[in-house]
């Protein structure tokens, strides 16, 4: 097993939002922008990967609205 502290720094992954297609970076070291978001959702639905900031916030608002009903 590789010790993460001994591994060279990885370049952020380039992703396309599963919902809108916007490209963004994801830093696997844990410093990704999504770690700073207050919105928290379960794992993506089947067939989806990460969402961009706007789609994550929109999905969180929709989930909160549905839960309030």
PDB file of N, CA, C and O in Angstrom:
ATOM      1  N   UNK A   1       0.852  -1.177   0.000  1.00  0.00           N
ATOM      2  CA  UNK A   1       0.000   0.000   0.000  1.00  0.00           C
ATOM      3  C   UNK A   1       0.891   1.232   0.000  1.00  0.00           C
ATOM      4  O   UNK A   1       1.933   1.248   0.655  1.00  0.00           O
ATOM      5  N   UNK A   2       0.495   2.239  -0.716  1.00  0.00           N
ATOM      6  CA  UNK A   2       1.284   3.460  -0.817  1.00  0.00           C
ATOM      7  C   UNK A   2       0.913   4.416   0.299  1.00  0.00           C
ATOM      8  O   UNK A   2      -0.267   4.620   0.588  1.00  0.00           O
ATOM      9  N   UNK A   3       1.912   4.996   0.919  1.00  0.00           N
ATOM     10  CA  UNK A   3       1.688   5.994   1.948  1.00  0.00           C
ATOM     11  C   UNK A   3       1.411   7.318   1.253  1.00  0.00           C
ATOM     12  O   UNK A   3       2.262   7.806   0.509  1.00  0.00           O
ATOM     13  N   UNK A   4       0.224   7.922   1.480  1.00  0.00           N
ATOM     14  CA  UNK A   4      -0.115   9.157   0.779  1.00  0.00           C
ATOM     15  C   UNK A   4       0.886  10.276   1.028  1.00  0.00           C
ATOM     16  O   UNK A   4       1.079  11.130   0.163  1.00  0.00           O
ATOM     17  N   UNK A   5       1.525  10.287   2.195  1.00  0.00           N
ATOM     18  CA  UNK A   5       2.486  11.340   2.497  1.00  0.00           C
ATOM     19  C   UNK A   5       3.759  11.186   1.674  1.00  0.00           C
ATOM     20  O   UNK A   5       4.504  12.148   1.488  1.00  0.00           O
ATOM     21  N   UNK A   6       4.006   9.979   1.184  1.00  0.00           N
ATOM     22  CA  UNK A   6       5.197   9.726   0.381  1.00  0.00           C
ATOM     23  C   UNK A   6       4.910   9.851  -1.114  1.00  0.00           C
ATOM     24  O   UNK A   6       5.843   9.892  -1.917  1.00  0.00           O
ATOM     25  N   UNK A   7       3.653   9.912  -1.494  1.00  0.00           N
ATOM     26  CA  UNK A   7       3.289  10.004  -2.900  1.00  0.00           C
ATOM     27  C   UNK A   7       3.464  11.432  -3.391  1.00  0.00           C
ATOM     28  O   UNK A   7       3.240  12.381  -2.640  1.00  0.00           O
ATOM     29  N   UNK A   8       3.861  11.587  -4.639  1.00  0.00           N
ATOM     30  CA  UNK A   8       3.948  12.941  -5.184  1.00  0.00           C
ATOM     31  C   UNK A   8       2.560  13.570  -5.270  1.00  0.00           C
ATOM     32  O   UNK A   8       1.557  12.869  -5.403  1.00  0.00           O
ATOM     33  N   UNK A   9       2.515  14.889  -5.192  1.00  0.00           N
ATOM     34  CA  UNK A   9       1.237  15.593  -5.272  1.00  0.00           C
ATOM     35  C   UNK A   9       0.559  15.285  -6.603  1.00  0.00           C
ATOM     36  O   UNK A   9       1.189  15.321  -7.660  1.00  0.00           O
ATOM     37  N   UNK A  10      -0.718  14.986  -6.531  1.00  0.00           N
ATOM     38  CA  UNK A  10      -1.474  14.672  -7.742  1.00  0.00           C
ATOM     39  C   UNK A  10      -2.102  15.941  -8.294  1.00  0.00           C
ATOM     40  O   UNK A  10      -2.484  16.838  -7.543  1.00  0.00           O
ATOM     41  N   UNK A  11      -2.203  16.002  -9.596  1.00  0.00           N
ATOM     42  CA  UNK A  11      -2.902  17.103 -10.246  1.00  0.00           C
ATOM     43  C   UNK A  11      -4.396  16.925  -9.986  1.00  0.00           C
ATOM     44  O   UNK A  11      -4.886  15.797  -9.937  1.00  0.00           O
ATOM     45  N   UNK A  12      -5.119  18.023  -9.819  1.00  0.00           N
ATOM     46  CA  UNK A  12      -6.573  17.897  -9.644  1.00  0.00           C
ATOM     47  C   UNK A  12      -7.199  17.196 -10.848  1.00  0.00           C
ATOM     48  O   UNK A  12      -6.781  17.405 -11.987  1.00  0.00           O
ATOM     49  N   UNK A  13      -8.209  16.361 -10.583  1.00  0.00           N
ATOM     50  CA  UNK A  13      -8.951  15.708 -11.656  1.00  0.00           C
ATOM     51  C   UNK A  13      -9.784  16.761 -12.369  1.00  0.00           C
ATOM     52  O   UNK A  13     -10.311  17.677 -11.737  1.00  0.00           O
ATOM     53  N   UNK A  14      -9.900  16.633 -13.675  1.00  0.00           N
ATOM     54  CA  UNK A  14     -10.800  17.485 -14.439  1.00  0.00           C
ATOM     55  C   UNK A  14     -12.085  16.703 -14.629  1.00  0.00           C
ATOM     56  O   UNK A  14     -12.068  15.601 -15.176  1.00  0.00           O
ATOM     57  N   UNK A  15     -13.188  17.260 -14.186  1.00  0.00           N
ATOM     58  CA  UNK A  15     -14.483  16.607 -14.276  1.00  0.00           C
ATOM     59  C   UNK A  15     -15.459  17.471 -15.049  1.00  0.00           C
ATOM     60  O   UNK A  15     -15.270  18.679 -15.186  1.00  0.00           O
ATOM     61  N   UNK A  16     -16.494  16.842 -15.547  1.00  0.00           N
ATOM     62  CA  UNK A  16     -17.628  17.549 -16.130  1.00  0.00           C
ATOM     63  C   UNK A  16     -18.829  17.234 -15.248  1.00  0.00           C
ATOM     64  O   UNK A  16     -19.093  16.072 -14.940  1.00  0.00           O
ATOM     65  N   UNK A  17     -19.542  18.256 -14.850  1.00  0.00           N
ATOM     66  CA  UNK A  17     -20.716  18.092 -13.992  1.00  0.00           C
ATOM     67  C   UNK A  17     -21.685  17.108 -14.640  1.00  0.00           C
ATOM     68  O   UNK A  17     -21.982  17.206 -15.831  1.00  0.00           O
ATOM     69  N   UNK A  18     -22.169  16.171 -13.850  1.00  0.00           N
ATOM     70  CA  UNK A  18     -23.098  15.151 -14.346  1.00  0.00           C
ATOM     71  C   UNK A  18     -24.425  15.739 -14.797  1.00  0.00           C
ATOM     72  O   UNK A  18     -25.145  15.120 -15.580  1.00  0.00           O
ATOM     73  N   UNK A  19     -24.752  16.927 -14.310  1.00  0.00           N
ATOM     74  CA  UNK A  19     -26.059  17.505 -14.644  1.00  0.00           C
ATOM     75  C   UNK A  19     -25.992  18.555 -15.744  1.00  0.00           C
ATOM     76  O   UNK A  19     -26.847  18.571 -16.629  1.00  0.00           O
ATOM     77  N   UNK A  20     -24.982  19.442 -15.706  1.00  0.00           N
ATOM     78  CA  UNK A  20     -24.973  20.539 -16.688  1.00  0.00           C
ATOM     79  C   UNK A  20     -23.781  20.503 -17.632  1.00  0.00           C
ATOM     80  O   UNK A  20     -23.770  21.217 -18.635  1.00  0.00           O
ATOM     81  N   UNK A  21     -22.776  19.685 -17.329  1.00  0.00           N
ATOM     82  CA  UNK A  21     -21.621  19.564 -18.202  1.00  0.00           C
ATOM     83  C   UNK A  21     -20.501  20.559 -17.958  1.00  0.00           C
ATOM     84  O   UNK A  21     -19.477  20.504 -18.640  1.00  0.00           O
ATOM     85  N   UNK A  22     -20.668  21.476 -16.995  1.00  0.00           N
ATOM     86  CA  UNK A  22     -19.622  22.445 -16.676  1.00  0.00           C
ATOM     87  C   UNK A  22     -18.376  21.716 -16.203  1.00  0.00           C
ATOM     88  O   UNK A  22     -18.464  20.802 -15.383  1.00  0.00           O
ATOM     89  N   UNK A  23     -17.214  22.112 -16.714  1.00  0.00           N
ATOM     90  CA  UNK A  23     -15.959  21.503 -16.284  1.00  0.00           C
ATOM     91  C   UNK A  23     -15.449  22.175 -15.025  1.00  0.00           C
ATOM     92  O   UNK A  23     -15.569  23.388 -14.856  1.00  0.00           O
ATOM     93  N   UNK A  24     -14.871  21.360 -14.135  1.00  0.00           N
ATOM     94  CA  UNK A  24     -14.283  21.877 -12.907  1.00  0.00           C
ATOM     95  C   UNK A  24     -13.216  20.923 -12.425  1.00  0.00           C
ATOM     96  O   UNK A  24     -13.126  19.794 -12.908  1.00  0.00           O
ATOM     97  N   UNK A  25     -12.405  21.360 -11.478  1.00  0.00           N
ATOM     98  CA  UNK A  25     -11.337  20.529 -10.940  1.00  0.00           C
ATOM     99  C   UNK A  25     -11.721  19.930  -9.599  1.00  0.00           C
ATOM    100  O   UNK A  25     -12.459  20.541  -8.825  1.00  0.00           O
ATOM    101  N   UNK A  26     -11.224  18.745  -9.330  1.00  0.00           N
ATOM    102  CA  UNK A  26     -11.454  18.050  -8.060  1.00  0.00           C
ATOM    103  C   UNK A  26     -10.109  17.599  -7.532  1.00  0.00           C
ATOM    104  O   UNK A  26      -9.430  16.788  -8.163  1.00  0.00           O
ATOM    105  N   UNK A  27      -9.719  18.117  -6.380  1.00  0.00           N
ATOM    106  CA  UNK A  27      -8.439  17.787  -5.775  1.00  0.00           C
ATOM    107  C   UNK A  27      -8.631  16.625  -4.807  1.00  0.00           C
ATOM    108  O   UNK A  27      -9.256  16.786  -3.759  1.00  0.00           O
ATOM    109  N   UNK A  28      -8.102  15.472  -5.147  1.00  0.00           N
ATOM    110  CA  UNK A  28      -8.297  14.262  -4.343  1.00  0.00           C
ATOM    111  C   UNK A  28      -7.593  14.306  -2.997  1.00  0.00           C
ATOM    112  O   UNK A  28      -7.790  13.413  -2.174  1.00  0.00           O
ATOM    113  N   UNK A  29      -6.770  15.331  -2.752  1.00  0.00           N
ATOM    114  CA  UNK A  29      -6.063  15.429  -1.476  1.00  0.00           C
ATOM    115  C   UNK A  29      -6.972  15.929  -0.368  1.00  0.00           C
ATOM    116  O   UNK A  29      -6.556  16.005   0.788  1.00  0.00           O
ATOM    117  N   UNK A  30      -8.202  16.269  -0.706  1.00  0.00           N
ATOM    118  CA  UNK A  30      -9.143  16.719   0.313  1.00  0.00           C
ATOM    119  C   UNK A  30      -9.314  18.224   0.356  1.00  0.00           C
ATOM    120  O   UNK A  30     -10.033  18.738   1.213  1.00  0.00           O
ATOM    121  N   UNK A  31      -8.669  18.939  -0.547  1.00  0.00           N
ATOM    122  CA  UNK A  31      -8.810  20.389  -0.560  1.00  0.00           C
ATOM    123  C   UNK A  31      -9.737  20.846  -1.683  1.00  0.00           C
ATOM    124  O   UNK A  31      -9.646  21.987  -2.137  1.00  0.00           O
ATOM    125  N   UNK A  32     -10.611  19.979  -2.125  1.00  0.00           N
ATOM    126  CA  UNK A  32     -11.561  20.300  -3.186  1.00  0.00           C
ATOM    127  C   UNK A  32     -12.536  21.373  -2.687  1.00  0.00           C
ATOM    128  O   UNK A  32     -12.846  21.427  -1.496  1.00  0.00           O
ATOM    129  N   UNK A  33     -13.009  22.210  -3.579  1.00  0.00           N
ATOM    130  CA  UNK A  33     -13.945  23.264  -3.208  1.00  0.00           C
ATOM    131  C   UNK A  33     -15.181  22.715  -2.519  1.00  0.00           C
ATOM    132  O   UNK A  33     -15.763  23.394  -1.674  1.00  0.00           O
ATOM    133  N   UNK A  34     -15.598  21.489  -2.864  1.00  0.00           N
ATOM    134  CA  UNK A  34     -16.835  20.951  -2.291  1.00  0.00           C
ATOM    135  C   UNK A  34     -16.713  20.692  -0.789  1.00  0.00           C
ATOM    136  O   UNK A  34     -17.719  20.641  -0.082  1.00  0.00           O
ATOM    137  N   UNK A  35     -15.474  20.528  -0.300  1.00  0.00           N
ATOM    138  CA  UNK A  35     -15.277  20.328   1.132  1.00  0.00           C
ATOM    139  C   UNK A  35     -15.627  21.592   1.915  1.00  0.00           C
ATOM    140  O   UNK A  35     -15.898  21.525   3.114  1.00  0.00           O
ATOM    141  N   UNK A  36     -15.623  22.736   1.247  1.00  0.00           N
ATOM    142  CA  UNK A  36     -15.946  24.007   1.890  1.00  0.00           C
ATOM    143  C   UNK A  36     -17.434  24.327   1.819  1.00  0.00           C
ATOM    144  O   UNK A  36     -17.899  25.261   2.473  1.00  0.00           O
ATOM    145  N   UNK A  37     -18.177  23.566   1.040  1.00  0.00           N
ATOM    146  CA  UNK A  37     -19.611  23.818   0.878  1.00  0.00           C
ATOM    147  C   UNK A  37     -20.381  23.417   2.133  1.00  0.00           C
ATOM    148  O   UNK A  37     -20.025  22.460   2.820  1.00  0.00           O
ATOM    149  N   UNK A  38     -21.439  24.167   2.415  1.00  0.00           N
ATOM    150  CA  UNK A  38     -22.308  23.802   3.533  1.00  0.00           C
ATOM    151  C   UNK A  38     -23.332  22.758   3.097  1.00  0.00           C
ATOM    152  O   UNK A  38     -23.891  22.042   3.928  1.00  0.00           O
ATOM    153  N   UNK A  39     -23.574  22.677   1.785  1.00  0.00           N
ATOM    154  CA  UNK A  39     -24.524  21.691   1.250  1.00  0.00           C
ATOM    155  C   UNK A  39     -23.913  20.305   1.331  1.00  0.00           C
ATOM    156  O   UNK A  39     -22.784  20.098   0.886  1.00  0.00           O
ATOM    157  N   UNK A  40     -24.639  19.362   1.887  1.00  0.00           N
ATOM    158  CA  UNK A  40     -24.186  17.975   1.951  1.00  0.00           C
ATOM    159  C   UNK A  40     -25.305  17.091   1.438  1.00  0.00           C
ATOM    160  O   UNK A  40     -26.451  17.187   1.878  1.00  0.00           O
ATOM    161  N   UNK A  41     -24.958  16.245   0.516  1.00  0.00           N
ATOM    162  CA  UNK A  41     -25.942  15.336  -0.060  1.00  0.00           C
ATOM    163  C   UNK A  41     -25.435  13.911   0.043  1.00  0.00           C
ATOM    164  O   UNK A  41     -24.239  13.698   0.243  1.00  0.00           O
ATOM    165  N   UNK A  42     -26.325  12.923  -0.090  1.00  0.00           N
ATOM    166  CA  UNK A  42     -25.864  11.537  -0.178  1.00  0.00           C
ATOM    167  C   UNK A  42     -25.025  11.352  -1.446  1.00  0.00           C
ATOM    168  O   UNK A  42     -24.924  12.267  -2.263  1.00  0.00           O
ATOM    169  N   UNK A  43     -24.441  10.200  -1.604  1.00  0.00           N
ATOM    170  CA  UNK A  43     -23.663   9.899  -2.803  1.00  0.00           C
ATOM    171  C   UNK A  43     -24.529  10.140  -4.030  1.00  0.00           C
ATOM    172  O   UNK A  43     -25.752  10.028  -3.961  1.00  0.00           O
ATOM    173  N   UNK A  44     -23.899  10.470  -5.149  1.00  0.00           N
ATOM    174  CA  UNK A  44     -24.669  10.729  -6.377  1.00  0.00           C
ATOM    175  C   UNK A  44     -25.566   9.551  -6.747  1.00  0.00           C
ATOM    176  O   UNK A  44     -25.284   8.400  -6.416  1.00  0.00           O
ATOM    177  N   UNK A  45     -26.642   9.873  -7.434  1.00  0.00           N
ATOM    178  CA  UNK A  45     -27.542   8.823  -7.891  1.00  0.00           C
ATOM    179  C   UNK A  45     -26.846   7.994  -8.954  1.00  0.00           C
ATOM    180  O   UNK A  45     -25.837   8.418  -9.517  1.00  0.00           O
ATOM    181  N   UNK A  46     -27.376   6.823  -9.228  1.00  0.00           N
ATOM    182  CA  UNK A  46     -26.778   5.914 -10.200  1.00  0.00           C
ATOM    183  C   UNK A  46     -26.501   6.628 -11.518  1.00  0.00           C
ATOM    184  O   UNK A  46     -27.379   7.283 -12.080  1.00  0.00           O
ATOM    185  N   UNK A  47     -25.287   6.495 -11.993  1.00  0.00           N
ATOM    186  CA  UNK A  47     -24.911   7.100 -13.260  1.00  0.00           C
ATOM    187  C   UNK A  47     -24.353   8.507 -13.138  1.00  0.00           C
ATOM    188  O   UNK A  47     -23.882   9.068 -14.127  1.00  0.00           O
ATOM    189  N   UNK A  48     -24.396   9.092 -11.942  1.00  0.00           N
ATOM    190  CA  UNK A  48     -23.869  10.438 -11.756  1.00  0.00           C
ATOM    191  C   UNK A  48     -22.522  10.406 -11.060  1.00  0.00           C
ATOM    192  O   UNK A  48     -22.214   9.485 -10.303  1.00  0.00           O
ATOM    193  N   UNK A  49     -21.729  11.426 -11.330  1.00  0.00           N
ATOM    194  CA  UNK A  49     -20.465  11.639 -10.628  1.00  0.00           C
ATOM    195  C   UNK A  49     -20.635  12.953  -9.877  1.00  0.00           C
ATOM    196  O   UNK A  49     -21.759  13.330  -9.544  1.00  0.00           O
ATOM    197  N   UNK A  50     -19.562  13.640  -9.612  1.00  0.00           N
ATOM    198  CA  UNK A  50     -19.609  14.904  -8.887  1.00  0.00           C
ATOM    199  C   UNK A  50     -20.417  15.953  -9.641  1.00  0.00           C
ATOM    200  O   UNK A  50     -20.559  15.901 -10.862  1.00  0.00           O
ATOM    201  N   UNK A  51     -20.936  16.897  -8.883  1.00  0.00           N
ATOM    202  CA  UNK A  51     -21.673  18.020  -9.450  1.00  0.00           C
ATOM    203  C   UNK A  51     -20.840  19.289  -9.298  1.00  0.00           C
ATOM    204  O   UNK A  51     -20.024  19.404  -8.383  1.00  0.00           O
ATOM    205  N   UNK A  52     -21.057  20.239 -10.206  1.00  0.00           N
ATOM    206  CA  UNK A  52     -20.397  21.539 -10.075  1.00  0.00           C
ATOM    207  C   UNK A  52     -21.024  22.272  -8.884  1.00  0.00           C
ATOM    208  O   UNK A  52     -22.046  21.844  -8.349  1.00  0.00           O
ATOM    209  N   UNK A  53     -20.406  23.369  -8.482  1.00  0.00           N
ATOM    210  CA  UNK A  53     -20.869  24.125  -7.316  1.00  0.00           C
ATOM    211  C   UNK A  53     -22.344  24.532  -7.460  1.00  0.00           C
ATOM    212  O   UNK A  53     -23.124  24.352  -6.525  1.00  0.00           O
ATOM    213  N   UNK A  54     -22.725  25.067  -8.599  1.00  0.00           N
ATOM    214  CA  UNK A  54     -24.105  25.530  -8.776  1.00  0.00           C
ATOM    215  C   UNK A  54     -25.102  24.388  -8.743  1.00  0.00           C
ATOM    216  O   UNK A  54     -26.155  24.509  -8.116  1.00  0.00           O
ATOM    217  N   UNK A  55     -24.792  23.275  -9.408  1.00  0.00           N
ATOM    218  CA  UNK A  55     -25.715  22.133  -9.408  1.00  0.00           C
ATOM    219  C   UNK A  55     -25.787  21.487  -8.029  1.00  0.00           C
ATOM    220  O   UNK A  55     -26.852  21.017  -7.629  1.00  0.00           O
ATOM    221  N   UNK A  56     -24.675  21.453  -7.296  1.00  0.00           N
ATOM    222  CA  UNK A  56     -24.689  20.915  -5.936  1.00  0.00           C
ATOM    223  C   UNK A  56     -25.611  21.750  -5.061  1.00  0.00           C
ATOM    224  O   UNK A  56     -26.427  21.212  -4.312  1.00  0.00           O
ATOM    225  N   UNK A  57     -25.477  23.064  -5.158  1.00  0.00           N
ATOM    226  CA  UNK A  57     -26.323  23.947  -4.353  1.00  0.00           C
ATOM    227  C   UNK A  57     -27.797  23.813  -4.749  1.00  0.00           C
ATOM    228  O   UNK A  57     -28.678  23.813  -3.889  1.00  0.00           O
ATOM    229  N   UNK A  58     -28.058  23.699  -6.044  1.00  0.00           N
ATOM    230  CA  UNK A  58     -29.434  23.542  -6.515  1.00  0.00           C
ATOM    231  C   UNK A  58     -30.023  22.213  -6.022  1.00  0.00           C
ATOM    232  O   UNK A  58     -31.164  22.172  -5.562  1.00  0.00           O
ATOM    233  N   UNK A  59     -29.249  21.137  -6.119  1.00  0.00           N
ATOM    234  CA  UNK A  59     -29.709  19.826  -5.661  1.00  0.00           C
ATOM    235  C   UNK A  59     -29.959  19.833  -4.157  1.00  0.00           C
ATOM    236  O   UNK A  59     -30.919  19.223  -3.684  1.00  0.00           O
ATOM    237  N   UNK A  60     -29.103  20.518  -3.403  1.00  0.00           N
ATOM    238  CA  UNK A  60     -29.281  20.606  -1.948  1.00  0.00           C
ATOM    239  C   UNK A  60     -30.543  21.372  -1.611  1.00  0.00           C
ATOM    240  O   UNK A  60     -31.278  20.986  -0.703  1.00  0.00           O
ATOM    241  N   UNK A  61     -30.806  22.462  -2.336  1.00  0.00           N
ATOM    242  CA  UNK A  61     -32.023  23.243  -2.097  1.00  0.00           C
ATOM    243  C   UNK A  61     -33.262  22.413  -2.425  1.00  0.00           C
ATOM    244  O   UNK A  61     -34.252  22.457  -1.694  1.00  0.00           O
ATOM    245  N   UNK A  62     -33.208  21.661  -3.515  1.00  0.00           N
ATOM    246  CA  UNK A  62     -34.351  20.817  -3.899  1.00  0.00           C
ATOM    247  C   UNK A  62     -34.573  19.724  -2.854  1.00  0.00           C
ATOM    248  O   UNK A  62     -35.717  19.421  -2.515  1.00  0.00           O
ATOM    249  N   UNK A  63     -33.492  19.129  -2.340  1.00  0.00           N
ATOM    250  CA  UNK A  63     -33.616  18.074  -1.331  1.00  0.00           C
ATOM    251  C   UNK A  63     -34.185  18.642  -0.033  1.00  0.00           C
ATOM    252  O   UNK A  63     -35.015  18.002   0.613  1.00  0.00           O
ATOM    253  N   UNK A  64     -33.742  19.846   0.354  1.00  0.00           N
ATOM    254  CA  UNK A  64     -34.244  20.471   1.567  1.00  0.00           C
ATOM    255  C   UNK A  64     -35.718  20.826   1.415  1.00  0.00           C
ATOM    256  O   UNK A  64     -36.500  20.674   2.355  1.00  0.00           O
ATOM    257  N   UNK A  65     -36.096  21.301   0.227  1.00  0.00           N
ATOM    258  CA  UNK A  65     -37.495  21.646  -0.030  1.00  0.00           C
ATOM    259  C   UNK A  65     -38.376  20.399   0.017  1.00  0.00           C
ATOM    260  O   UNK A  65     -39.471  20.436   0.578  1.00  0.00           O
ATOM    261  N   UNK A  66     -37.912  19.313  -0.558  1.00  0.00           N
ATOM    262  CA  UNK A  66     -38.670  18.062  -0.563  1.00  0.00           C
ATOM    263  C   UNK A  66     -38.811  17.505   0.862  1.00  0.00           C
ATOM    264  O   UNK A  66     -39.853  16.958   1.223  1.00  0.00           O
ATOM    265  N   UNK A  67     -37.751  17.651   1.663  1.00  0.00           N
ATOM    266  CA  UNK A  67     -37.785  17.144   3.041  1.00  0.00           C
ATOM    267  C   UNK A  67     -38.730  17.959   3.909  1.00  0.00           C
ATOM    268  O   UNK A  67     -39.283  17.442   4.880  1.00  0.00           O
ATOM    269  N   UNK A  68     -38.921  19.226   3.568  1.00  0.00           N
ATOM    270  CA  UNK A  68     -39.776  20.106   4.357  1.00  0.00           C
ATOM    271  C   UNK A  68     -41.266  19.868   4.084  1.00  0.00           C
ATOM    272  O   UNK A  68     -42.118  20.325   4.846  1.00  0.00           O
ATOM    273  N   UNK A  69     -41.573  19.167   3.015  1.00  0.00           N
ATOM    274  CA  UNK A  69     -42.982  18.925   2.658  1.00  0.00           C
ATOM    275  C   UNK A  69     -43.611  17.886   3.502  1.00  0.00           C
ATOM    276  O   UNK A  69     -44.788  17.573   3.322  1.00  0.00           O
TER     277      UNK A  69
END
